[in-house]
Amino acid sequence: MIRPLNAREHSVALRMIRSATTSPDEADYADFTPEQRQGWDPPEPISNERRDIWECRLGEVMVTSRCDCGTCPSIGMRPQNRLDDEHRDDQGGDGDHSERVVLTAGVPGAMLLLFIDDDSPSFLELAPIDEGQSFTDFPEPETILF
């Protein structure tokens, strides 16, 4: 099932790359208790240069899998030069990446996550937050809340 990103997937991922932050953001982290801080690394600002790299790499990925949970349109992605690499995780789990950044945002009724492994987008996830709710497609990019 290898295919290019469709227009909506590309637009959502691009909006995430340009505007989303990691979780927790600096404001949330500032309110953490000492115990909570032990479980999280402090947020690191994302440079414009890094976002530019991710945006460029977005044009180099192909969709390699789709979530089969039945409630979301989440997709796995791999760089074109690693399509056959089974060690490259494209489902947001463990893989052979040396660095992972997870960008977070929301839309009404769901969390939106973009996993970036070794500076390449690897998993775009739309996770419903209400029991029994499901989505068949990613939202319009302008509905994403940061």
SULHU-V156428 format. One record per residue. SS is DSSP state (H for helix, E for strand, C for the rest). BURIAL is 1 if it has 16 or more other ideal C-beta (glycine too) atoms within 10 Angstrom, else 0. D_CENTER is the distance of its C-alpha to the mean C-alpha in Angstrom with 1 decimal. Layout:
ss=SS burial=BURIAL d_center=D_CENTER
ss=SS burial=BURIAL d_center=D_CENTER
This chain:
ss=C burial=0 d_center=19.8
ss=C burial=0 d_center=18.6
ss=E burial=0 d_center=18.1
ss=C burial=0 d_center=16.7
ss=C burial=1 d_center=13.9
ss=C burial=0 d_center=15.8
ss=H burial=0 d_center=16.4
ss=H burial=0 d_center=14.3
ss=H burial=1 d_center=11.1
ss=H burial=1 d_center=11.8
ss=H burial=1 d_center=12.7
ss=H burial=1 d_center=9.7
ss=H burial=1 d_center=7.3
ss=H burial=1 d_center=10.3
ss=H burial=1 d_center=10.8
ss=H burial=1 d_center=7.6
ss=H burial=1 d_center=8.6
ss=H burial=0 d_center=12.1
ss=H burial=0 d_center=12.0
ss=C burial=1 d_center=9.4
ss=E burial=1 d_center=10.4
ss=E burial=1 d_center=9.9
ss=C burial=0 d_center=11.6
ss=C burial=1 d_center=14.5
ss=C burial=0 d_center=15.4
ss=H burial=0 d_center=18.9
ss=H burial=0 d_center=20.7
ss=H burial=0 d_center=19.5
ss=H burial=1 d_center=20.2
ss=H burial=0 d_center=23.6
ss=C burial=0 d_center=24.5
ss=C burial=0 d_center=23.8
ss=C burial=0 d_center=26.9
ss=H burial=0 d_center=27.9
ss=H burial=0 d_center=27.0
ss=H burial=0 d_center=23.4
ss=H burial=0 d_center=23.1
ss=H burial=0 d_center=24.1
ss=C burial=0 d_center=21.0
ss=C burial=0 d_center=18.5
ss=C burial=0 d_center=18.4
ss=C burial=0 d_center=19.1
ss=C burial=1 d_center=16.4
ss=C burial=0 d_center=16.6
ss=C burial=0 d_center=16.6
ss=C burial=1 d_center=14.4
ss=C burial=0 d_center=17.1
ss=H burial=0 d_center=17.4
ss=H burial=0 d_center=18.2
ss=H burial=0 d_center=15.0
ss=H burial=1 d_center=13.0
ss=H burial=0 d_center=15.7
ss=H burial=0 d_center=15.0
ss=H burial=1 d_center=11.3
ss=H burial=0 d_center=12.7
ss=H burial=0 d_center=15.4
ss=H burial=1 d_center=13.5
ss=H burial=1 d_center=11.5
ss=C burial=0 d_center=15.1
ss=C burial=0 d_center=15.7
ss=E burial=1 d_center=13.3
ss=E burial=1 d_center=14.5
ss=E burial=1 d_center=13.2
ss=E burial=1 d_center=14.8
ss=E burial=1 d_center=14.2
ss=E burial=0 d_center=13.7
ss=C burial=1 d_center=13.5
ss=C burial=0 d_center=17.1
ss=C burial=0 d_center=17.2
ss=C burial=0 d_center=18.7
ss=C burial=1 d_center=17.0
ss=C burial=1 d_center=13.7
ss=C burial=1 d_center=12.7
ss=C burial=1 d_center=9.5
ss=E burial=1 d_center=9.6
ss=E burial=1 d_center=9.6
ss=E burial=1 d_center=10.3
ss=E burial=1 d_center=12.8
ss=E burial=1 d_center=14.7
ss=H burial=0 d_center=18.0
ss=H burial=0 d_center=20.0
ss=H burial=1 d_center=18.4
ss=C burial=0 d_center=18.4
ss=C burial=0 d_center=21.1
ss=C burial=0 d_center=19.9
ss=C burial=0 d_center=19.6
ss=C burial=0 d_center=18.8
ss=C burial=1 d_center=15.4
ss=C burial=1 d_center=13.1
ss=C burial=1 d_center=10.7
ss=C burial=1 d_center=10.2
ss=C burial=1 d_center=8.3
ss=C burial=0 d_center=11.9
ss=C burial=0 d_center=14.4
ss=C burial=1 d_center=15.0
ss=C burial=0 d_center=17.0
ss=C burial=1 d_center=14.6
ss=C burial=0 d_center=16.4
ss=C burial=0 d_center=13.7
ss=E burial=0 d_center=10.1
ss=E burial=1 d_center=8.3
ss=E burial=0 d_center=5.6
ss=E burial=1 d_center=5.4
ss=E burial=1 d_center=6.9
ss=E burial=1 d_center=9.1
ss=E burial=1 d_center=11.4
ss=E burial=1 d_center=13.6
ss=C burial=0 d_center=17.0
ss=C burial=0 d_center=16.9
ss=E burial=1 d_center=13.2
ss=E burial=0 d_center=10.2
ss=E burial=1 d_center=7.0
ss=E burial=1 d_center=3.7
ss=E burial=1 d_center=0.6
ss=E burial=1 d_center=3.5
ss=E burial=1 d_center=6.4
ss=E burial=1 d_center=9.6
ss=C burial=1 d_center=12.9
ss=C burial=0 d_center=11.7
ss=E burial=1 d_center=10.3
ss=E burial=1 d_center=7.0
ss=E burial=1 d_center=7.3
ss=E burial=1 d_center=5.3
ss=E burial=1 d_center=4.4
ss=E burial=1 d_center=6.0
ss=E burial=1 d_center=8.8
ss=E burial=1 d_center=10.9
ss=E burial=0 d_center=14.5
ss=C burial=0 d_center=16.2
ss=C burial=0 d_center=19.7
ss=C burial=0 d_center=21.7
ss=C burial=0 d_center=22.6
ss=C burial=0 d_center=20.2
ss=C burial=0 d_center=18.3
ss=C burial=1 d_center=16.5
ss=C burial=0 d_center=17.3
ss=C burial=0 d_center=15.2
ss=C burial=1 d_center=12.3
ss=C burial=1 d_center=14.0
ss=C burial=0 d_center=15.7
ss=H burial=1 d_center=13.8
ss=H burial=0 d_center=16.6
ss=H burial=0 d_center=16.2
ss=C burial=1 d_center=12.9
ss=E burial=0 d_center=14.1
ss=C burial=0 d_center=13.3
